[in-house]
Amino acid sequence: MNQRIPIPPRSVLRIKKLWPHARSQGHEKGEIRRVGYYSRQDGLDCVWLVDGKGNYDWTTDHEWLYDVFEVIEYSDETDLHGDDRPALGAMKPKADQGGVINSESLRSST
């Protein structure tokens, strides 16, 4: 996949490699995140990452994002700031996945 800058909000990512101190910060290879809507104050190179509960809890830039994460699925979202869009909620696993959130169960919930 080509790298898109800015990466569209609602895109699904997976950590592909760990960085120093990643585990001590609670991160593991394979962890799933979504790209949140961009803040007008922060600009388009401040990428907000959203956890499985829908919390905007981590920021990065595109260079580091593409180095550490693989894109599971690019979103077709065109509103970078989320104007008139509902907030990202919790990720919902597919029922046939036994309630487990993984990259396959996320494809239908984003």
N, C-alpha and C positions, 0 to 999 in steps of 0.2 A: 504494500500500500504506500502511496505517496504521503509525505508529511504535509498536513494542512495547517496553515497558520493564518488566522487563529483557528485552533481546533474547535469544531462546533460544540456548543453546550449539549449535554445529554449523551455525548459519546462515551463509550464504555472502554475502560482501560484495565490492564492487569500488570502488576509489577513483574518485570522479567529479570531484573538483577538487583541485588542488594547493594547498598552503599555503606560506608563505615558507620557504625552505630545504628543501623536500621533496626536490628532486632531489639536493641535496648530502648528504642523509641516505639516498639510494639508493632513493627512491620515485618511481613514475611513475603517471600517469593510466592507469586500466585494470587496475592491480595487484589481484590477487585475494587475499583473506584469509578465514579462517573465525573465528567467535566461539568462544573456548574456554570451558571450564567456569569458573565463578566460584569465587573463593577465599573461604572463610568469614572469613578474617582481613581481606581487603580490602573486602568488602561487595559489594552488587549493583550499585553504580554505578561499579565499577572493572571495565571490560570488557577481558578478555584477548583479544588477537588472535593468531591462529596462522598461521604462514607455510606455504608449500607442502610443507615437510619435516616439519611437525608440531611445530615449535618454538613455544612460547609466548614471544614476543619483543617484545611491544608492548602497552601499556595505554592506555586512554582512558576517557572518560566517555560517556554516551549522547548528550548534547548535541553534542559534537564529532563523534562517530561518525556521527550522522545528517546533520550538516552536510557532512562530507567524503566519506562512503561512500554508495553506493546498495546496497540490499538486493537481491541477485539471487534469493535464496530463503530464506525463513524456515524454520528447522528445526521439526520437531514434538517435539523433545526436551523433556521435562518435568522432568528432574532437573537443576536449575541448577548443582549442585556436582559432578556426575559420580560420585556415590557408586555403587559397584558397576558402573561403566561402564568400558569400555576407553579408554585414552588416545587422543586424536586422533592418527592417524598421518599419513603423507605423503599428499598428494592424488594420486589416481590418474586419469590421463587415459583416456578411452575409446580403445580400439584403433583405431576408425574415424576418430579425429581425428589420426592420425599421431603419437601420443605427445605432442601439445601440450596443455598445461593452459590452458583458457580457460573462460569462463563456461558454455558449452554442455557441455563435457566434465565439468565439476564437478557438474552436476545429478544425475548417476547415481552419483557417488562419495561423497556426503556422507551 
